[in-house]
Structures are given as C-alpha cells and as structure tokens.
Amino acid sequence: MTDHVSQPRLLLRRLHSVMASGGKAQDKLDRVVRVIAQNMVAEVCSIYLSRAGGILELFATEGLKEEAVHQTRLRVGEGLVGLVAERGLPLNLSEAPQHPRFVYRAETGEDIYHSFLGVPVLRAGKVTGVLVVQNVTPRKYRPEEVEALQTISMVLAELVTSGELVDQEELAEDATDTGEPVRLDGMVMASGVGAGIAVFHQPQVKITKTVADDVDEERVRLEDALGAMRLQLEEMIQHPDLAHGGEHREVLETYRMFAYDQGWQDKMHAAVQSGLTAEAAVNKIQQENRARMAKIPDPYIRERIADFDDLATRLIRIIQGDESNYRTQLTEDSVLIARNVGPAELMDYDQQYLKAIVLEEGSVTAHVTIIARAMGIPVIGRVSDLLTHVQTGEHIIVDASSAHVYVRPTEDVIESYRSNLEIQEQLFAEYAAERELPAETLDGERIDLFMNAGLLVDLPSLDNTGACGIGLFRTEFQFMVSPALPKVDEQTKIYKAALDAAGDKPVVFRTLDIGGDKQVPFLPRDEEENPAMGWRAIRIALDRPALLRFQLRALLYAAAGKTLHVMFPMIAEVAELRRCKAILNKEILRLKKFDKEPPVDVKVGCMLEVPSLSWQLDILLQEIDFLSIGTNDLMQFFFACDRSSPRLADRYDLLAPPVLAFLHMIVQSCHEANVPVTLCGEMGGRPIDAMALIALGLKRLSVSPTSVGPVKRMIRSVHMGQLRDFMLSNIKSPEHSIRDSLTHFAKDHGIKV
C-alpha cells in the first residue's frame, strides 16, 4: 500500500460507481475487491460474509485462488478472519502466519502472504462480514491505512446487507415460529405489569448516500445538525415529567454531556474530511464506537452504548430532515420491543399508551431503565432472541413480578393476567386503605415498617404506604450515573430533597456502597476474581477518604437543623467503624469552624453484612446508635455462596436453622444493649420470611415500598405469642429449612402470607 491511500475520496467514488452500476450483486462484489486491491496496492483483497450458524464464507477475492470462493468457510473465532469477526475490531499484523490464531487453508494459497489487515463490516452494531487486504512483504499497516479500510467497509455494508448476497431470513433461521404462543424469560429492570400490542422501536436509519459531492457542504450539514440536536436535548431536560429534578434528571444531563463530547465530534469531522457524507460519517463512527465499547469489560461503559446509539441516530435523522417518520405514533396500549433504547428516544413516545418495555439487552443501571422507572413503566431486559420471536402488532403481556414476557398469549394466559391484575388492583386498594393502621400483631406487639429508597422518585411512597420512614437510602446511584465525582453541592441537593420529602419521618443514609457490581465511571479499578468480597463500599471510602469526607459534608449540610442518621456499609471490624467516625467528627468540627448550621443530632450506625463483625458485637454496640442487618450480602458470606450464580440461586434457604439462630443471637444482643436493630435486606420484604424475623424479636423492618402493604397485613394477622413459641421450638431443627413447616403454621393459624 502506498500514498494512493491518501486519496480515499477517489477510491470511495470508484466504489460508489461500481455499486450504483447494474448487474448481479456477486459481480459487483468481484469488481469491488479488484478496485480496492488496485487502489490500495495490495496483492490480496478478500471479502468474507456472515452466514447462519456463525459461519464466515469467502464471497470474493482478488489474489487468492479463485476456486476457494464459496468453498472456504471459517467459524467466528476461527483463524484471523474469525478473530476479527469475534472482536468486531481491526486486526493489523506484519507476520500473520506467526499469530497463534492463524489457520492455513490450502485451497486459498495465502501461505505466501505475510502482512494482514482485516476490518469488520458492521451494520447496526453487528458484524456482517470481514474485509481483508494482504501483502507478501512483512509490514505494519499505518493508522491512516486502517482508517481508510474501515471507511471502505462501511460503504460495503450497504451491498452486503442488501439481501442479494445472503438471504436475511437465513440469518434468522433459528427463530421460533411466530405463529405460536411463546413465553420469554428475562431480567426485571423496572417492576410492574403491562400489556398491549408490540411496537418495534427501530433506531436504525437508512443511509442512502455515502460519498460526498462537496466536503465543505457536508461539514456545514454536520455542524448545523449538532446544534439542532443540542437544542432538542435542552428542551428534553425541561420535560414536565422530569423537570422537577432527581437522579433521572441527572441521567439526561449526563446524556447531554455526551452530546458535547469533543472527541466524538472530531472523529465525525475527520470522517467527513475523508469523503463521506455527514450522515455516513456519523454512522461510521458510531459503528466503530459500538464495536469497541462492547468489548470493554466495565459494565458501566458497555451500558453507555445505547446512549451513543441514541445520539447518533437522532443526529442522522436531523441531518436527513426526518422529523416524524422514524417512530410509531402510539394510539393504543403498547409494549415497546427493542434491542436497546436510548433515554431521549424513550421520551419521544406517548406515555399515555406506553405500558411496558422489553429489551434484548439492557441493565438495571442503564439510563433508559432509570428514566422508565421514574415514569412508572415496567421494563424486562436480557430477553434472548427477542426480536426474532415477535412481530409488530402482536399481543404482549409483560409480567415483571416473574420476569416473564408472553408473546401471542393464549386465552387462559390472558384471562389469568386479567384476573391477576384485578386481584393486584384490589390488593393495592386494600393496602392503601390500611396505610394508616398500625403494624401491630393480634396480641398487641408493634412492628415498625420502614421503606428502602435510592431515587427521589421513590419518596412519594412514604405517604402512599404509611411507612414509618426510610430505613435505607442508598446514596450510590447519584455516583453511578455521573461521569465525574459529584460535587458537594450536587450531593447536598439530593439529600436535602429526601429529608424535606420525609418531613418528620427519619431517613437513614447509607454512605457509598460502590464497587463489586456497582461501578462508577470516575474511579479506576482492577479486575477482581471475587468482586463481591473485594475492593468495595467502606474499603474504597477509607482508601479514598476524600470520597467519604465530601459525602459526609454534603449530608451534614443537607441535615442542617434536623437529625441526621448515617450508616456505614461493609464494616468487617470495629477498627474500620472508628476510622469512619473519626472522619465524620472532623467534618462536624469543620461546620463549627465555618459557622455552618449543624444538624440538631447525628445518629451513627453501621451495616452488619460481614459475619466477622458479629464476633465484636459487644464492642460494636458501644460505638453505634443503631444497627442495620443487610441480609443480601450477609447471607452470601454466611453460606460462602455467590448469590449471582444461577447454579447456587436456590441452594441455600434464608429460613435455614443456622441463619435463624445467627440472626436471633444478633437481635438478642442488640436488645440487651438497648440498641435499635433493623433488617433492611430483601428477606424482610417477603411475608413468610418477615414472619420468621419478627418471631426472632425484630421490631423494625425496612423493605421495598411495594412490600410494606403485604408485610403489614401479615403482621396484623399474627398472634406473636403462638408464633414465637413455634419458631423457638424449630430454630435448632436439623432440616435444610423450616420454610414448609412455617408455611403450614401460617395456613393453620389464618396468617395472611
């Protein structure tokens, strides 16, 4: 390859001319490889296309043996071509035969070629083929040569995905017959139940012209479109459903920041300068970004793919002057079906008719999930092969309580859904009617029910449920969606809003519980074999004390004139708690130094999540004002059982006698020391589990808002004396679990679980 590559515009025009000419697609492909080889001075130019079953087939070549065409096939991941397809990234080698993935195929005659440059042919973020150039002389291809081949591959994508070379139905041959009822399983991203007709969200746009006639004109089109997109985002920030603030507003503000990213803009301008139209340049850079980001192990970075997809799609539509035809106007109850959706795109749909969202991808921390949760829209994600099982207009039922999606449901499923929805609505009405009633047993024992929260949108549930307060306010979410460490005043606004919304009811703020599966973009991390037991929560805070100091400062500012309840997570020994308290005391002294109004009182607590802390319980209880038991982490450490492992999900029961005996010991110790103890894990939100907990002596539970009603109803139907006698007689049982016997006890005694 020589300086010919410095003239990519000329090559693009020649390729465009070939593809615009008449004739069969295979003939065009044969001419394309010859043009590329001639203009890039490569001895070999080959194109492999994706076939069903993860196969890459040689479709055209200039330089390899002609008889290898349509005969040579590689699996994705096999050989250098398969490696390019697997990674979705370019591969640049000066000595290809020495690479461990090199596979020799005698029918191609490629053993004499040393230099290898392969780039993926991408369409909608998926690899549809691989474009390869090779030379006899060993050499490393220059960055501008790699860039040129990537640009060419984008132009080729039009021909490759036209359906003339590979039937598109072939690539979906594993799809289920769409005429039959199907139940798909996924992961609950936002709770709720919804039903409606399937509406496909199709962010993919059609690029009708790839080669620029006038580069200066295309540069102006790109700049104008960027300006128009930013204006749209500013208007979106002020949307009446989101303008009141909160984390979901911060999501859109972070999203707006992406739109101003200078590196993204520079790459698009460079692509225009190479000879592409404005829309083709945007599409090229986004395809590259998607492929690169998908390979990054950091889940937060991968989850931002949808945000950039949304931005790129929106920008292309603005460039093309498409203002209304890119999405379906909802006119009846609908379920949005997509691989993924950007947060701004979600805002384009009529919330009156949007009843649920189902995604092939998605994450509980993805921005679109946060926005959907703020709007009360149920979301199920990680649904495998979703797009191959559903057709537009088909009836869909989304049940986020069980993570099931029913496609073309049968009449009995529909009837069951209707009945369940009616029962659910009736129960909600009954819970609402009971919100003012005390959570008191039949024999007069009072249980305080608190709720867990992490978003400002959760706070109205305090009034709706009648909860005594917020027993756990998770503060990490604001940090997870922020590209940089949130400033003290930004944190203060969130904490103050939570305290103001709670009024006289207490709010217990847990300091940052990040790390493990909750990564933040501004904090570098190393890969860990056991992240749940690694560098996370208070371990990060004590190693990076500025994080903790600024957060405590914000909490103190927010609680001016009020009582502040603050607790520290993942404490493994009393010495760690004392270090945390020392930092807190310094921040309290700082308030006085700068004449800031302090809280009227500061209550300090910690989470009991690490079993080792229970052996220092007598010392710990002298150091704290309250204790919270976090059963989610505590139980996986207690059983040495990874709760995220599907194989172990049902291995151990939280109503196992060892667990109950352990919790009973903790509760008794707290009562003797007169230290309030609350359980704030998911265990407390299940009525049958909560029944066991109150029998062990727990007087305070903090549960999800939707669990307050069911748990309160259970409590009001229990005779505590009878239940306690039963539990204490079973706590030393040798059985795997007492769940069945406890369930029978509840049934025999008319307890509502």
ABEGO torsion letter per residue (X at the ends): XBAAAABAAAAAAAAAAAAABBEBAAAAAAAAAAAAAAAAGBABBBBBBBBBGGBBBBABBBGBBAAABGABBBBBGBEAAAAAAAAGBBBBBABAAABAABBBBAAAGAAABABBBBBBBBBGGBBAEBBBBBBABBBBBBAAAAAAAAAAAAAAAAAAAAGAABBAAAAAAABBBAABBBBBBBBBABBEBBBEBBBBBBABBBBABABBABAAAAAAAAAAAAAAAAAAAAAAAABAAAAAEEAAAAAAAAAAAAAABAAAAAAAAAAAAAGBBAAAAAAAAAAAAAAAAAABABAAAAAAAAAAAAAAAAAAAAAAGBAAAABBBBABBBBBBBABBBAAAAAABBAAABABBBBABEBAABAAAAAAAAAGBBBBBGBBGAAAABBBGBBBBBBAAAGBBBBGBBAAAAAAAAAAAAAAAAAAAAAAAAAABBBBBAAGBBBBBBBBBABAAAAAAAAAAGBAEBABBBAAAAAAABABBBBAAAAAAAAAAAAAAAEABBBBBBBBBBEEABBBAABBBBBBABAAABBBEAAAAAABAAAAAAAAAAAAAAABGBBBBBBBBGBABAAAAAAAAAAAAAAAAAAAAAGBBBBABBBBBBBBABAAAAAAAAAAAAABABBBBBAAAAAAAAAGBBAABAAAAAABBAABAAAAAAAAAAAAAAAAAGBBBBBABAAAABAAAAAAAAAAGBABBBBBAAAAAAAAAAAAABBAAAAAAAAAAAAABABABAAAAAAAAAAAAGBBX
